Amino acid sequence: MLSVSIRRRAALPTALALATIGLFGATTSEAPAAHAATATCSQAYLPLPDPSCTPGVLNPDVTQDTIDSTICVSGWTATIRPSTSYTNKLKAQGIIDYGYSDTSMSDYEEDHFLPLELGGSPTDPENLWPEPHYDTDSSDLTSYSKDSVETKLKNAVCKGTVTLADAQDAIMTDWTTALSSLGLS
C-alpha cells in the first residue's frame, strides 16, 4: 500500500506537466495510444476503486466515541475537506494510474473511498481516487449514487441504528450493497 502512495505522490509533477500541455483537456481520440499501457490500477473493480491502489484510510479523529463532536455535527466535513488544488493534483495522477481513456477532469470526482462523513481520511492519497461521474457498467452506479449511500449511512450512525465500524466496513466492502447488507434499504 505504501508503495502505491509513494508512487502516486512522486508522479504528481508528471501529471501537472501533462495537464499543462493539455492532455487532460484532450478528447479520447486525441489522447496518446500508450496512455492505457501506463495504468498501474485496475478498472476491473468499477464502480469500486482498485483495492491495491485505494484501500481506504481512517481518520483517527473519528471514532464511535467522537461522532457527536465530529461527523454528526452539521457542516463538520467542510472543516476538514481538502482544497481542490490538492485533490485536482491527485485526480490528474489517478486518471493516469487507472488508465482511463476519458481524460477529462470534469468527468470524475476525486472521491474519498471511505467518506469524510463516515470517518475517512481527508488527505491520504490511499483514500482518494478518480471516481467516474458516468455509468461504467449499465447499472446506474455513479459517483452521484454513492453520495446518497454515504448520507444514509451517516444518518444511521448518528441515530445509533448502525455502529460507525459497521458502516465503515459495509461501504468499504462494497458501497453498492452497503445499505442492504446493514438492513437499511
C-alpha positions as CSV (number, residue, x, y, z in Angstrom):
1,M,0.0,0.0,0.0
2,L,2.8,2.4,0.9
3,S,4.5,1.9,-2.5
4,V,1.3,2.9,-4.3
5,S,1.0,6.1,-2.2
6,I,4.7,7.0,-2.8
7,R,4.4,6.2,-6.5
8,R,1.3,8.5,-6.7
9,R,3.0,11.3,-4.8
10,A,6.2,11.0,-6.9
11,A,4.2,11.1,-10.1
12,L,2.3,14.3,-9.3
13,P,4.8,16.6,-11.2
14,T,4.3,14.4,-14.3
15,A,0.5,14.8,-14.0
16,L,0.8,18.5,-13.7
17,A,3.1,18.7,-16.7
18,L,0.6,16.6,-18.7
19,A,-2.2,18.9,-17.6
20,T,-0.2,21.9,-18.6
21,I,0.4,20.6,-22.1
22,G,-3.3,19.9,-22.5
23,L,-3.5,16.1,-22.1
24,F,-6.4,16.4,-19.7
25,G,-8.3,18.7,-22.0
26,A,-8.0,16.3,-24.9
27,T,-10.8,14.2,-26.2
28,T,-10.4,10.4,-26.1
29,S,-9.4,10.4,-29.8
30,E,-6.6,12.9,-29.1
31,A,-5.2,11.0,-26.1
32,P,-2.0,9.2,-26.7
33,A,-2.5,5.5,-27.5
34,A,0.1,4.5,-24.9
35,H,-1.9,6.1,-22.1
36,A,-3.7,3.0,-21.1
37,A,-0.4,1.0,-21.1
38,T,0.8,3.1,-18.2
39,A,-2.1,2.2,-15.9
40,T,-1.0,0.9,-12.5
41,C,-4.5,0.5,-11.1
42,S,-7.2,-1.8,-12.5
43,Q,-10.6,-0.6,-13.7
44,A,-11.9,-4.2,-13.2
45,Y,-13.4,-3.3,-9.9
46,L,-15.6,-0.4,-11.1
47,P,-17.8,1.1,-9.7
48,L,-15.4,0.4,-6.8
49,P,-11.7,1.5,-6.7
50,D,-8.9,-1.0,-7.1
51,P,-8.2,-2.0,-3.5
52,S,-4.5,-2.2,-4.1
53,C,-4.4,1.4,-5.1
54,T,-7.2,2.8,-3.0
55,P,-7.7,0.6,0.1
56,G,-9.3,3.4,2.2
57,V,-7.8,5.1,5.2
58,L,-9.5,6.0,8.5
59,N,-9.4,9.5,10.1
60,P,-8.1,8.7,13.7
61,D,-10.1,11.7,15.0
62,V,-13.4,10.0,14.2
63,T,-14.4,7.1,16.5
64,Q,-17.6,5.8,17.9
65,D,-16.9,7.9,21.0
66,T,-16.3,11.1,19.0
67,I,-19.1,11.0,16.4
68,D,-21.2,13.6,18.4
69,S,-18.4,16.1,18.0
70,T,-17.3,15.1,14.5
71,I,-19.4,13.5,11.8
72,C,-22.8,14.1,13.5
73,V,-22.2,17.9,13.6
74,S,-23.8,19.6,10.7
75,G,-21.1,21.1,8.5
76,W,-18.2,19.3,10.2
77,T,-16.9,17.7,7.0
78,A,-16.4,21.2,5.4
79,T,-13.9,21.9,8.2
80,I,-11.6,19.0,7.1
81,R,-12.3,18.7,3.3
82,P,-9.1,19.3,1.4
83,S,-8.9,22.1,-1.2
84,T,-9.5,21.3,-4.9
85,S,-5.9,22.5,-5.6
86,Y,-4.8,19.5,-3.6
87,T,-7.4,17.0,-4.9
88,N,-7.1,18.0,-8.5
89,K,-3.4,17.0,-8.5
90,L,-4.3,13.6,-7.2
91,K,-7.2,13.3,-9.6
92,A,-4.9,14.1,-12.6
93,Q,-2.5,11.4,-11.5
94,G,-5.3,9.0,-10.6
95,I,-6.7,9.2,-14.2
96,I,-3.3,8.1,-15.4
97,D,-3.0,5.4,-12.7
98,Y,-6.4,4.0,-13.6
99,G,-5.7,4.2,-17.3
100,Y,-8.9,5.9,-18.1
101,S,-9.3,6.6,-21.8
102,D,-11.5,9.6,-21.0
103,T,-9.1,12.1,-19.5
104,S,-11.5,15.0,-19.0
105,M,-11.1,16.0,-15.3
106,S,-14.7,17.1,-15.2
107,D,-15.9,13.5,-15.8
108,Y,-14.6,12.4,-12.4
109,E,-15.0,13.2,-8.8
110,E,-11.8,12.8,-6.7
111,D,-13.7,10.8,-4.2
112,H,-13.0,9.7,-0.6
113,F,-13.4,5.9,-0.8
114,L,-14.1,5.9,2.9
115,P,-16.2,9.1,3.0
116,L,-15.4,12.0,5.3
117,E,-18.9,11.7,6.8
118,L,-18.0,8.1,7.9
119,G,-14.6,8.9,9.3
120,G,-12.4,8.7,6.2
121,S,-9.0,10.4,6.0
122,P,-9.4,13.7,4.2
123,T,-6.0,13.9,2.6
124,D,-4.4,10.4,2.4
125,P,-3.9,9.5,-1.3
126,E,-4.9,5.9,-0.4
127,N,-8.3,7.2,0.5
128,L,-8.8,9.3,-2.7
129,W,-9.5,8.1,-6.3
130,P,-11.0,9.5,-9.5
131,E,-14.5,8.0,-9.4
132,P,-16.3,8.3,-12.8
133,H,-19.4,10.5,-12.8
134,Y,-20.7,8.3,-15.7
135,D,-22.1,4.8,-15.5
136,T,-19.3,2.2,-16.1
137,D,-21.4,-0.9,-16.3
138,S,-25.0,-0.1,-17.3
139,S,-26.3,-0.4,-13.7
140,D,-26.6,3.3,-13.0
141,L,-23.9,3.2,-10.3
142,T,-22.1,6.5,-10.4
143,S,-20.4,8.9,-8.1
144,Y,-23.8,10.6,-7.6
145,S,-25.5,7.4,-6.4
146,K,-22.6,6.7,-4.0
147,D,-23.2,10.1,-2.4
148,S,-26.7,9.1,-1.3
149,V,-25.5,5.9,0.2
150,E,-22.9,7.8,2.2
151,T,-25.6,10.2,3.6
152,K,-27.9,7.3,4.6
153,L,-25.1,5.5,6.4
154,K,-24.1,8.6,8.2
155,N,-27.6,9.3,9.3
156,A,-28.0,5.7,10.6
157,V,-24.7,6.0,12.5
158,C,-25.8,9.3,14.1
159,K,-29.2,7.9,15.0
160,G,-27.5,4.9,16.6
161,T,-29.1,2.4,14.2
162,V,-25.7,1.2,13.0
163,T,-22.2,1.4,14.6
164,L,-19.6,3.5,12.9
165,A,-17.4,0.5,12.4
166,D,-20.2,-1.5,10.7
167,A,-21.0,1.4,8.4
168,Q,-17.3,1.8,7.5
169,D,-16.9,-1.9,6.9
170,A,-20.1,-2.0,4.7
171,I,-19.1,0.9,2.5
172,M,-15.5,-0.2,2.0
173,T,-16.6,-3.8,1.3
174,D,-19.0,-2.7,-1.5
175,W,-20.8,0.6,-1.4
176,T,-23.4,-0.7,-3.9
177,T,-24.6,-3.3,-1.3
178,A,-23.8,-1.4,1.9
179,L,-27.4,-0.3,2.7
180,S,-28.9,-3.8,2.1
181,S,-26.1,-5.5,4.0
182,L,-27.0,-3.5,7.1
183,G,-30.7,-3.8,6.6
184,L,-31.2,-0.2,5.7
185,S,-32.6,-0.4,2.2
